[in-house]
Amino acid sequence: GKGQKCPSLSARESPESQCPMAESSGGNEHDQGATSLNKSEQVRGQGVAFRNAHCAELSRITITAELSKTTNFGSRFARSQWKKDIYNRCAQSALSQEKETDIVSKVWTVKPGDAWLNTPVNLYPRSERSSFVCKGDVYDYQYLGANALVVDFANRCVGGGCFGEAFVQEEQMVAQSADFAVRLRCHQDVMGRGSACTYQGVHIDIWWNREQAAQKNSLDINAVEDCHSQPLTIIAVDAPVMRGRGSYSKEALEMLAKKTYLVMEVGQCLAAPTILSGLLGGGAFRGNRPLILLLHLLLQPVEGSIDVQFHHPIFWSFSRFTIPQLEQRMLELADDMLLRLSAKGVSTLREALEEIFSWELVTSHDDIDIVGRYAS
């Protein structure tokens, strides 16, 4: 079902809000799967189309008013005291920084048909790409340029358990940004299998390091730092849930590829200087982690390439290997997969996915995606 619109917020649904490279969309019902798109909704020269989200534009004045209503900001966003404390710390930091941007929200879909599968793949080795950097760490927003695209490893309902007890990557990102929290309190968008949601003009207010991120709901409030980022664009994408599955079906593999494709295409459309991404679906959803990196490598545009920072922290080992060993092995496996595809002579995403499917890739249960065989 649809998320609930918060009656205390007066967000304006604005059909005029649009990508500079696109025509106005004209619709604002959020995606529930396959969508019929008019010519006016097509993004020129790209493989994606957009329309306004349900809560299309949230003014800076409204956001500031919400933050200023009470000194106990967190009481309206969480039940547990530990989480209230984090939201209060976020609001305190947010109010200390002058901001100007409104929050503009869009739903993006891949254009109808399967033309996206004909996208040329990038087979350049990772070692030869100065624009593709792998980092075994959590996102660091403080020195990002304005309008960088930041991937939220999202639940199908954007925000997941951000107003409940959950506290993994998506919920932590919401708690670090008063803008994102207020926007999702207005309305939690629901994504279809072929869609993604963007939130432009979002600031990140607080941050904590990898060690604290691993603590989840035991995070030390005294370790929280002010961040004060530039206005960024968050893109929420979900991934197939692989828990309880042995290997990828064609449908699951294609869904993961389509979501990665959306990230790269939206990044181009919005002229993002940098994309921050990582192990999308590689945590609780148990996705194959070398595969996730491989798809990012394949779909990074060859020409006019956007800088990609791929974050791959592994927080726990469920095998005899240490965490540094797992992280290094994951990179090596993805590199090897890319070499195998190159040797096969694939040139399109369709051909690459057909070959990858034949490998019968396993899930990350017990780290078998890294320590076991990835091909039959």
C-alpha positions as CSV (number, residue, x, y, z in Angstrom):
1,G,0.0,0.0,0.0
2,K,0.8,3.7,-0.1
3,G,2.7,5.5,2.6
4,Q,0.7,7.9,4.8
5,K,0.9,11.6,4.2
6,C,1.6,13.5,7.4
7,P,-1.2,16.1,7.9
8,S,1.1,18.5,9.8
9,L,3.2,19.1,6.6
10,S,2.1,21.3,3.7
11,A,4.2,19.8,0.9
12,R,3.3,20.9,-2.6
13,E,2.9,18.4,-5.3
14,S,4.4,20.3,-8.2
15,P,4.2,18.9,-11.7
16,E,6.5,21.7,-12.9
17,S,9.5,20.2,-10.9
18,Q,11.6,18.5,-13.5
19,C,15.1,17.3,-14.5
20,P,16.9,20.0,-16.7
21,M,17.3,17.4,-19.4
22,A,13.6,16.3,-19.4
23,E,10.1,17.5,-20.2
24,S,7.6,17.9,-17.4
25,S,5.9,14.7,-16.3
26,G,2.4,15.8,-15.3
27,G,1.6,12.9,-12.9
28,N,2.1,12.4,-9.2
29,E,0.8,9.1,-8.2
30,H,3.6,6.9,-7.0
31,D,4.8,3.8,-8.8
32,Q,3.2,0.4,-8.1
33,G,5.0,-1.5,-10.9
34,A,4.7,-1.2,-14.6
35,T,3.7,2.3,-15.7
36,S,2.5,3.7,-19.0
37,L,4.6,6.8,-19.8
38,N,3.6,9.5,-22.2
39,K,6.1,11.1,-24.6
40,S,6.1,14.2,-22.4
41,E,7.6,12.0,-19.6
42,Q,10.5,10.8,-21.6
43,V,14.0,11.9,-20.6
44,R,15.7,13.0,-23.8
45,G,18.6,10.8,-24.9
46,Q,18.4,8.6,-21.8
47,G,17.0,5.2,-21.0
48,V,14.8,6.4,-18.1
49,A,11.7,8.5,-17.6
50,F,10.5,10.4,-14.5
51,R,7.4,11.8,-12.9
52,N,6.8,13.7,-9.7
53,A,6.5,11.8,-6.5
54,H,3.5,12.0,-4.2
55,C,5.2,14.6,-2.0
56,A,6.9,16.4,-5.0
57,E,8.2,19.5,-3.3
58,L,8.9,20.2,0.3
59,S,9.9,23.8,1.0
60,R,12.9,24.8,3.1
61,I,10.6,27.0,5.2
62,T,8.4,24.0,6.0
63,I,11.4,21.9,7.0
64,T,12.8,24.5,9.2
65,A,9.4,25.0,10.9
66,E,9.2,21.3,11.6
67,L,12.6,21.3,13.2
68,S,11.8,24.3,15.3
69,K,8.4,23.2,16.7
70,T,9.9,21.5,19.7
71,T,13.2,20.8,21.5
72,N,12.2,17.1,21.5
73,F,12.3,16.6,17.7
74,G,13.0,12.9,18.1
75,S,9.8,12.2,20.0
76,R,7.9,12.6,16.8
77,F,10.1,10.3,14.8
78,A,10.9,7.4,17.2
79,R,9.6,5.5,20.2
80,S,12.9,4.3,21.7
81,Q,14.9,6.8,23.7
82,W,18.2,5.8,22.0
83,K,16.7,6.7,18.6
84,K,15.0,9.8,19.9
85,D,18.4,11.0,21.1
86,I,19.9,10.5,17.6
87,Y,17.1,12.4,15.9
88,N,17.4,15.2,18.4
89,R,21.2,15.4,17.8
90,C,20.5,15.5,14.1
91,A,18.0,18.4,14.5
92,Q,20.4,20.3,16.6
93,S,23.1,20.1,14.0
94,A,20.6,20.9,11.2
95,L,19.4,24.1,12.8
96,S,23.0,25.3,13.2
97,Q,23.6,25.3,9.4
98,E,22.0,27.8,7.0
99,K,20.3,26.0,4.1
100,E,18.4,27.1,1.0
101,T,17.3,24.1,-1.0
102,D,13.8,22.8,-1.1
103,I,13.5,19.0,-1.3
104,V,12.3,17.9,-4.8
105,S,11.2,14.2,-5.2
106,K,10.8,12.2,-8.3
107,V,9.9,8.6,-9.3
108,W,12.1,7.2,-12.1
109,T,11.4,4.2,-14.3
110,V,13.2,2.4,-17.1
111,K,11.5,3.2,-20.4
112,P,9.0,0.6,-21.5
113,G,10.3,-2.4,-23.4
114,D,13.7,-4.2,-23.1
115,A,15.8,-1.7,-25.0
116,W,17.8,-1.1,-21.7
117,L,19.2,-4.6,-22.0
118,N,21.0,-3.5,-25.2
119,T,23.1,-1.0,-23.2
120,P,26.8,-1.5,-24.1
121,V,28.7,-2.8,-21.1
122,N,32.0,-1.3,-19.8
123,L,34.6,-4.1,-19.8
124,Y,37.6,-2.0,-18.8
125,P,39.4,-3.5,-15.9
126,R,38.8,-1.8,-12.5
127,S,42.6,-1.2,-12.2
128,E,42.5,1.0,-15.3
129,R,39.6,3.2,-14.1
130,S,40.7,6.2,-12.2
131,S,37.0,7.2,-12.0
132,F,35.9,4.0,-10.1
133,V,37.2,3.8,-6.6
134,C,36.5,1.0,-4.1
135,K,36.4,1.9,-0.4
136,G,36.0,-0.6,2.5
137,D,34.2,2.0,4.6
138,V,30.9,3.8,5.2
139,Y,29.8,6.8,3.2
140,D,31.6,10.1,4.1
141,Y,29.6,13.1,2.9
142,Q,31.5,16.1,4.3
143,Y,33.7,16.8,1.3
144,L,31.3,15.7,-1.4
145,G,30.5,18.3,-4.1
146,A,27.0,19.7,-4.4
147,N,24.5,17.4,-6.2
148,A,26.4,14.2,-5.8
149,L,24.2,11.2,-6.1
150,V,24.0,9.0,-2.9
151,V,22.5,5.5,-3.1
152,D,20.1,4.5,-0.3
153,F,20.0,0.7,-0.1
154,A,16.3,0.9,0.4
155,N,13.4,-1.2,1.5
156,R,10.6,-1.3,-1.1
157,C,8.9,1.3,1.2
158,V,11.5,4.0,1.2
159,G,12.9,4.5,4.7
160,G,12.2,1.0,5.8
161,G,12.0,0.9,9.6
162,C,13.4,4.4,10.0
163,F,10.6,5.4,12.5
164,G,10.7,2.0,14.2
165,E,13.5,-0.1,15.8
166,A,15.5,-1.0,12.6
167,F,18.9,0.7,12.2
168,V,20.9,-0.6,9.3
169,Q,22.2,1.4,6.3
170,E,18.9,3.0,5.2
171,E,17.7,3.8,8.7
172,Q,21.0,5.2,9.6
173,M,21.0,7.5,6.6
174,V,17.6,8.8,7.5
175,A,18.7,9.5,11.1
176,Q,21.7,11.4,9.8
177,S,19.6,13.9,7.7
178,A,16.8,16.0,9.2
179,D,15.8,16.8,5.6
180,F,15.4,13.2,4.7
181,A,13.6,12.4,7.9
182,V,11.1,15.2,7.6
183,R,10.5,14.3,3.9
184,L,9.8,10.6,4.7
185,R,7.6,11.6,7.7
186,C,5.5,13.4,5.1
187,H,5.2,10.4,2.9
188,Q,7.1,7.1,2.5
189,D,7.2,6.3,-1.2
190,V,6.7,2.7,-2.4
191,M,8.9,1.5,-5.3
192,G,8.0,-0.9,-8.1
193,R,10.4,-3.6,-9.4
194,G,11.5,-1.2,-12.2
195,S,11.6,2.1,-10.4
196,A,13.7,4.3,-8.1
197,C,13.0,7.5,-6.1
198,T,15.2,10.6,-5.9
199,Y,15.3,13.3,-3.2
200,Q,17.2,16.4,-4.4
201,G,18.5,19.1,-2.2
202,V,19.0,16.9,0.9
203,H,21.7,17.9,3.5
204,I,23.4,15.3,5.7
205,D,23.7,16.8,9.2
206,I,25.5,14.2,11.4
207,W,27.8,11.2,10.8
208,W,29.5,8.3,12.5
209,N,32.2,6.0,11.5
210,R,32.2,2.4,10.4
211,E,32.8,1.0,13.9
212,Q,29.8,2.9,15.2
213,A,27.6,1.9,12.2
214,A,28.3,-1.7,13.1
215,Q,26.9,-1.2,16.6
216,K,23.4,-0.5,15.2
217,N,21.1,0.4,18.1
218,S,24.0,0.3,20.6
219,L,25.6,3.3,18.8
220,D,27.4,5.7,21.2
221,I,25.6,9.1,20.9
222,N,28.9,10.7,22.0
223,A,30.6,9.4,18.9
224,V,28.2,11.3,16.6
225,E,29.9,14.1,14.7
226,D,28.5,17.2,12.9
227,C,28.7,16.8,9.1
228,H,27.1,19.8,7.3
229,S,27.2,18.5,3.8
230,Q,26.5,20.3,0.5
231,P,23.0,19.7,-0.9
232,L,23.0,16.2,-2.3
233,T,20.6,13.9,-4.2
234,I,19.6,10.7,-2.5
235,I,18.4,7.9,-4.8
236,A,16.5,5.1,-3.1
237,V,16.7,1.7,-4.9
238,D,15.8,-1.7,-3.5
239,A,17.2,-5.1,-4.4
240,P,15.8,-8.6,-4.7
241,V,15.5,-10.4,-1.4
242,M,17.7,-13.5,-1.6
243,R,17.2,-14.9,1.9
244,G,16.3,-18.5,1.7
245,R,17.2,-18.8,-2.0
246,G,20.1,-21.0,-3.3
247,S,20.9,-18.9,-6.4
248,Y,19.5,-16.1,-8.7
249,S,16.5,-16.6,-10.9
250,K,16.5,-14.7,-14.1
251,E,13.9,-12.4,-12.7
252,A,16.0,-11.6,-9.6
253,L,19.2,-11.1,-11.6
254,E,17.4,-8.8,-14.0
255,M,15.9,-6.8,-11.2
256,L,19.3,-6.2,-9.6
257,A,20.7,-5.1,-13.0
258,K,17.8,-2.8,-13.6
259,K,18.2,-1.0,-10.3
260,T,21.9,-0.5,-10.9
261,Y,21.1,0.7,-14.4
262,L,18.7,3.2,-12.9
263,V,21.4,4.6,-10.6
264,M,23.8,5.2,-13.5
265,E,21.2,6.6,-15.9
266,V,19.7,9.0,-13.3
267,G,23.2,10.1,-12.4
268,Q,23.8,11.1,-16.0
269,C,20.5,12.8,-16.3
270,L,21.0,14.9,-13.2
271,A,24.6,15.6,-14.1
272,A,25.8,14.2,-10.8
273,P,29.6,14.8,-10.4
274,T,29.9,11.7,-8.2
275,I,27.9,8.6,-7.3
276,L,28.2,7.0,-3.9
277,S,27.1,3.4,-4.0
278,G,28.0,0.0,-2.6
279,L,26.7,-3.4,-1.7
280,L,23.1,-2.9,-2.7
281,G,21.2,-5.9,-1.3
282,G,24.4,-7.5,0.0
283,G,23.5,-7.3,3.7
284,A,20.3,-8.6,5.2
285,F,18.9,-9.4,1.7
286,R,21.8,-11.8,1.2
287,G,22.7,-10.8,-2.3
288,N,25.9,-12.0,-4.0
289,R,28.4,-9.3,-3.2
290,P,30.9,-9.8,-6.0
291,L,28.0,-9.7,-8.4
292,I,26.8,-6.3,-7.1
293,L,30.2,-4.8,-7.7
294,L,30.4,-6.5,-11.1
295,L,27.1,-4.8,-12.2
296,H,28.4,-1.4,-11.1
297,L,31.5,-1.9,-13.2
298,L,29.6,-3.1,-16.2
299,L,27.1,-0.2,-16.1
300,Q,29.5,2.7,-15.4
301,P,29.3,4.7,-18.6
302,V,32.4,4.4,-20.8
303,E,32.2,7.9,-22.2
304,G,31.8,11.0,-20.1
305,S,32.2,8.7,-17.1
306,I,30.8,9.8,-13.8
307,D,33.1,9.2,-10.8
308,V,31.9,6.2,-8.8
309,Q,32.8,5.5,-5.2
310,F,31.9,1.9,-4.4
311,H,31.7,1.3,-0.7
312,H,32.1,-2.3,0.4
313,P,32.5,-2.6,4.2
314,I,31.8,-6.1,5.5
315,F,30.8,-5.9,9.1
316,W,30.9,-9.5,10.2
317,S,32.5,-12.7,9.1
318,F,30.5,-15.9,9.0
319,S,33.4,-18.0,7.8
320,R,37.0,-18.8,8.9
321,F,38.2,-15.7,6.9
322,T,38.9,-12.4,8.5
323,I,36.9,-9.3,7.4
324,P,39.9,-7.8,5.5
325,Q,40.3,-11.1,3.7
326,L,36.7,-11.2,2.8
327,E,36.7,-7.7,1.5
328,Q,39.8,-8.3,-0.6
329,R,38.6,-11.6,-2.0
330,M,35.3,-10.0,-3.0
331,L,37.2,-7.4,-5.1
332,E,39.3,-10.1,-6.7
333,L,36.2,-12.2,-7.6
334,A,34.5,-9.3,-9.2
335,D,37.6,-8.5,-11.2
336,D,37.8,-12.1,-12.3
337,M,34.1,-12.1,-13.4
338,L,34.7,-9.0,-15.5
339,L,37.7,-10.7,-17.2
340,R,35.6,-13.8,-17.9
341,L,32.9,-11.7,-19.5
342,S,35.5,-9.9,-21.6
343,A,36.9,-13.2,-22.8
344,K,33.4,-14.4,-23.8
345,G,33.2,-11.3,-26.1
346,V,30.0,-10.0,-24.6
347,S,29.1,-6.4,-25.6
348,T,25.6,-5.7,-24.2
349,L,24.0,-6.0,-20.9
350,R,21.7,-8.7,-22.3
351,E,24.6,-10.8,-23.3
352,A,26.4,-10.3,-20.0
353,L,23.3,-11.3,-17.9
354,E,22.9,-14.4,-20.0
355,E,26.4,-15.5,-19.2
356,I,26.2,-14.5,-15.6
357,F,23.0,-16.5,-15.2
358,S,24.8,-19.6,-16.4
359,W,27.3,-19.2,-13.5
360,E,24.5,-20.1,-10.9
361,L,25.7,-17.5,-8.5
362,V,25.0,-18.2,-4.8
363,T,23.8,-15.9,-2.1
364,S,25.9,-14.6,0.8
365,H,24.7,-17.0,3.4
366,D,27.8,-18.1,5.5
367,D,29.9,-15.9,3.1
368,I,29.7,-18.6,0.5
369,D,29.4,-16.0,-2.3
370,I,33.0,-15.0,-1.4
371,V,34.7,-18.2,0.0
372,G,33.0,-20.8,-2.2
373,R,32.7,-21.3,-6.0
374,Y,30.8,-18.6,-7.9
375,A,30.6,-20.6,-11.2
376,S,29.7,-24.1,-12.1
